[in-house]
Amino acid sequence: MRLKNYQNQTLKDLEDYIKVLNESSSLSAAFQNYWELCHGVSVNKLDNTYLRPYCNTITGIPRVTLKVPTAGGKTFIACNAMKRIFETLQIGDYPKVVTWFVPSDTILQQTLNKLRDVSHPYRQTIDFLFNHQVIVVDKESALLGNGLKPEQLQSHLVILILSAQSFVETVRAKKDASAEQQKPKAYRENENFLEHSKHYTHPDKLIAGADPTALIQVLAQQNPLVIVDESHNFRTELRDEMLSNLNPRFILELTATPREKSNVISFVDAMQLKKENMVKLPVIVENRNSPKDVLSAAIRMRNSLEKFAQENEANGGRYIRPIVLFQAQPRTDDDNVTFEKIKEQLIKVGIPEEQIKIKTANKDELKGIDLMSRECAVRYIITVNALKEGWDCPFAYILATLANKTSRVDVEQILGRILRQPYTMQHGITLLNLSYVFTSSNDFRQTIDGIIKSLQKVGFSRKDFREVSSVAMSGHAAAISPYTPSMFTTQEGAIEAVIDNDSDELNLNIDNPEDFKNQLESIKDNDDIQNLQEQAQQLSDEYTQAINDGDIDPLALITPTEMYYPINERYREAVSEIKLPVFYIKTRPSVFSSEEWIPLEQTMLSEGFDLSTEDANIDFTIVRPDGITIDVADSGDAVRRNNSALTEFIRKNYVDKSSSTKKDVISREIAGMIKMNDVVEPSICKFVRRAIDNLDSDEIANLVDNIYQTRDAIKTKIEELLAEYHSKTFKQWLSTGRIKLKEHYNFPDTITVRDELIGIDKGLYEAEENVNDFEYKAIAAIAENPNVLFWHRNREKKEFYINGFINHYPDFVVSMKSGKTLIIETKGNHLANTDSTTKIWLGNKWADLAGDNYHYFMVFENKEVEGAITLKDLMQYLNEL
């Protein structure tokens, strides 16, 4: 199961934030620096719903939020995020313990099942990332000590799946129950953790009111990573206190709708989900005359979609069995359409009973059923609002709400259930890529507004909504009025119905079942469904075109418009024809995917790297003790401290040990501090052991006293070995045809600029990023050349890069009137070094393979460097190009 592009970007945002955090003096400064350095946005100058200065709700603990809409794969993102956090966050070596909080017992059981199932993609991902050393437990297992034994904590990733409510709730006790018995179980005395309590590493962090042997004490001593799923359900003072008690190293929250105090570091946009085929958008909404019409339309639309699904499968597509969700009214004293009545009427008109299931708070006929299975017969699910959370079925295409015509239609509880795209792929028939809502209401405008609000609550924005023309249904008088532009397409628009409306009494009873069944099959009576589908096809095409017209930056949701600078209109046509090539690699076939060409990532070049065969000679000369870690100051903010506490902890672990044992202990400790994507920890441990094998006891003690500098020396050596291997592998695969260049990169429609460059013409965008002195001199001379059409300041880690055995972000892209494109890297004379030599080789190789219309130049001011040119030489080239 591969990460989608937006999921990769979200994880990169997380990693970038942590890297900035590692170098910042406080949590507030880290948040502000991250947005300014990585996105060019000042959080102190914005006034919007989601992005504000950092809110320090848990004293001294980094707490950040990823905003991902419903159906965006938040759980999969979280599975991948654990590795990024453990590797990037610099806080010393602690057990890898995760407390993963979910909003309800239903979600808890589903998450637990998926993460325990070794055949599920989520568990397979975690197993791959953590070398199959993974233990997943729930609260009840944890209370028994399962998965939390000291040796397990040292060797495994331990994930506790918890419900916040059940973790802190008290058991209903008898009147004479003791104070201990009235505590939540996680806070009570627990003999299973008696041994733990004798060796706590943070005795000053013991939680008042909890027994020293309590589960929460054990967890707090591990400095766990806390993940909060659907975090908008989590905000109470009680739960914030619980988080603080857990003594976490980092809190990661995921939600579609961040609360006011959320520290959002990444935004995912609905357009991105649509691009990646995660959701069925747009939503087609139709207002019908009565609940009977809703019932009829939903059945006929479902039958039609199933025929399309069969046609799609016959043409090589995947199996799909469209499902209708009927939303009933809660049972009251009135004669409302309850779930029993809907089922009764469905059976009466010929729907087999095995195709109908009820899912309510008190009746769950879906339990144990795999709705995606070809053997499953279910085509209709009846609910009230029990599908609010924790239920996913991409086959659910239609939401049909059955309510009194004057009732307020509340679909927000279950609308998200029909948005997920089957198999997260584009299907050959457009109608299988959309979702549908049928309702009957006297105030359809109010219904539409309610649907809009409900989608906003699951993470979609008004900027996704599309205005469409309104068409009245034949045979019914209607007054048409405009409504908020929306992604929703309607057959009637905002209709103030003047339909047969003598009574508000709701009547779903079908008196003539045979006539009703005949209508379901009648070609004439299905004309309205066909008309609706034709409109849906057209509106879907328009919606898709709007997406394809330009990349959608999720920051547009929260950044003032004036901070965005579009492409200059005079260059728009020319730049649209430029698609910069990058290196692609041919993947090897696997059980998950066939052979394909994908953009090369540097880590792919680590294939076959074996650290055990590499040179382990390292210069451990200590220049100065410079170890630092992150601690909490009296103010509550995270600050940098020296490493005396950590070195003291390490010393205690090997005092009175033999020389060989000491080296084994040191090797494990240092290996645990080195986090690398391409090398697993056991291999690093063996490498460290080889590197220190010949050191005497005084030299070992010196390494411990300067543990971070020792760590850095070893990590630098491994990185050098990897870099050499990457270079060798890249050149070998290039010569054998496994790597090749393919067109890939388009310039975005808009950019953000943190510091605007003033006074140079021909910039591609209405504003370009500022440059240093020599870069200014170079680009000013380039812009003055009459053969130059436009230039652009390429921003590092944000835009185009040459993706070889290093990621090379050149300084400028220059387009010539001749149609040629120049990639230019400027270097001050003092920067003639190995890095320059590497970039020259890669840049020239890129240009050679890209063809005659592309050129690469590394430009020094006046220094002669092999493979590079001077600024004077560049001016001559511009005259000739």
Phi, psi and omega in degrees: 000114185268149174291138173287163182303315182291330176292319175300317180295320178298317179292326176293320176301317179298314181295319178298318179299315182295322178298319176293320178302316181302331184257005185257156184277342181203167178295319180297315179295322180299316181295315179294316181296321180301310183293326180284315184285321187265337184229357179067030183238133176263114182290341180280350183251003183256147175226090183212183189292321194247333190247112180220174174303157186303136178251112186270077184283329177245110192309119172076002183251126176300125181225110185228163187234139170255120181267110183228125181298160172307138183079009180272359178081045182298321181295319180294322176299316180297321179301320180280332184293328183304314181298316181299318183292312181299324184279327189267326184286123184264092179227012184095182186260114177231161176304149180271089180242133180236127169256115189250107184264136178237161190279346185206164179294328178297311179297323180301312183295320180294314180296317179300314181299317182292319183281343175271337184281108185293349178265353181279142181304326179297311181292322178299322178297312181295318179301317180297316184289332184242029170056034177063017176259075188227135174233129179240124183225160172254183185297317184297318177294319181297322179298334177274359180088001181292129179082356184242017176292148185308319181291328177290321179295329181280332189251346188235159161278122181248121181245121175258120177268119189227147168263126183304320182294312183287336181290327183251355184287150177266148176281136180300111187258160175292162184300328183264016181294147179287166178300323180296319182290339181274352177285156169301148184304323183293347181256357186272165173303139183215111184296340179294345183243020180299318181294322178302316188296342180279346188228032180297134180273346179232066182300337179285351182259010180298141188271124178295136178091350177251142179296145179303336180262010184290153178304316183295330176295318180298315180296316182298330180287346182267358187047062188291156164279130180253127174246130180241108179275141184051056190294344177296341178271004195253345192282101166215157180299323181298317183285328174296322177296320178297317178299317179298319178300328182290350178052052186286156173276335185194141177240120178247123179248144177231130181198157173275337186226086181300146175280174187300324184268010181288141177259087188280128178245355179205135180241131174250136186256149181301325178301322180295321177296320179295318179300325183267010177060036178271334186229155177265092180232149002283172176267130180262119184245131180229136177262130181248166186291326187204165175303326177298318179295323177298313179302312181297313183297320181295318179294314183292320177295319179297316179300318180295316179297326179292325175296318177297322179296320178294320177296318180297319179292322179297334179265019175101004180279180181272160180291130176223137176232093186303141183236142174258134168259116174266122177263110179272169173273153175299151179292128177225186178287339179280171182273061180282164178281096179273172184295328179294321182293321179297314180299318179301316182288325177297316178294323181299326182265014170102007177281122179303140184299328181292347178272357186242129176228149179250135178227101177230180181298329184252353183220115183236096179270002178269350184302127178081002182262131173269099185293343180271355183286143177295333180282345182286137182262352190296127176232350181221130177235129182252130183215172171251289169212020183290351179266018183306314182218158167078021180219121182234131171209102180299345178284351179284110184253331191234129170253118179245112182261127184246109184209165173304147186294338178261000180286146175286123183278114182251096183255000187297336183292329189231359184300323180299343183288340182258005187272338186289138183272128178303128175064010181044051178216155177283128180265153188296337180251120188306321184297342177274001178252009182241167173233161194224142176231128173246135179212166171228126185204142173289330180245081184292330177302315179297322178298314179299315179300322179295321179292319177302312181297323181293322178288327174299325181288344175252020166103010179259155190244158178298337181290350175271348186285147183233136177274137181228158178288151183255136181231123180285145177291140180296142177090356181229133176282141180206143174262125185267132175223147182288160176217177184308130178307133187214163174285352184275135176251135185232147177283332182249349185069205180275096189259127168266097192289138171239043186273174177312097193222040183290336185221145176269001182295133181270126183222108179258359183298128179260106187284328181239080184304322182294318177298319180297317179297321178296322178295325180298329183262349186292131177297317181298315183288348178261005178300321182294326177293318178296319178297318178298319180293324177296317177296318180300318179300312182297313183290328175295319178299318179295319181296316179296321179297321179299325178290316185287343181292340179183152177294139180260118179271121182299339178293343178297342178289334190230359183253136178304142185302323186293347178279352180260136182241119182277171173295138174300131185304325184291345180251357188300315182294318182294317183288335179295339180269355181266124176227097187292134180281150174226169181281133175247153178236144177274116181284160175269141180297148179218181179292340183264335185204157177272174179297135179204166176261126179225157178303138181289133170246145187304323182295337179296336181283356178277357181306124179088357181292128183234103184295335183292342181261000185268158179297131182247019178281121184228137176276110182263022178301121183268114179280313180202148175286119183228021180292136178222159175215179179258130179227185181243125178278173179300332180289344182099348179276153176285135180225168180269135179232169173282177190256025185298322181295319180293316180296324177295321178297318180293318180303317181298333183280345180232010176297144179065015177265160176291165181300318180295318180294320178303316182293325176296316180296313181298320180299315179296317182297313182293319180299324178292340179270350182255113183249117181224140180294328193262351184226128182282157186300319179301323178293321178296319180301315179295323179294316178299319180299319177294321184293327183255005188301323186265007180277145177275179187295323179294320180293321177297316179299324179294323177296319180294319180298334181235055193298321183288322177293325175297312177304315183294322179296318180291316180297319178299319179297315179296319179297322177295319178295319178295316180300318178295319179293318179301315181298314180296316181294317179303312183293324179293313181292329177295319182287335181264359176088006178283338175242136175211169182264135177221149178299140187208309196265126171253145177289137179292156180294327180222158175224159170260145182234122181280321182221106190285138174277130184247139165097006179239128185276170174073018174294141181298320182258164180296342170215144179238153181294144180294162186225170177276183189298309182290323176299321179297315180299319182292311185287331175296318179292321179296314183296332181283345182288130184293342180277350182276129177275306176204166176224162177214136175280108182282120186271129184296137178066012178235331188231221188290140171214152176274113192264073178259223177284349163231162173262107186257113177263099179293159186284322187221147167245127183237129178255130180264154178297339178286351182098357179277150179241130181249133173255121189235128174246122180261142181222131170294155184303331183283355184257021175281099185212189181298322178301317179296317180299317179297316180294322178300313182298313183294317181297317179293322177295318177302313182294320179301318183280337183286336178109179188295338184273003180234139178223146177239134177225127163263126189242120171260158184298307177208005181276136178275117180230132183302128179088346179253176178227166176268168178299323178298318178298320181299318180300323178293319178299319181299325178293332184266342183265000000 
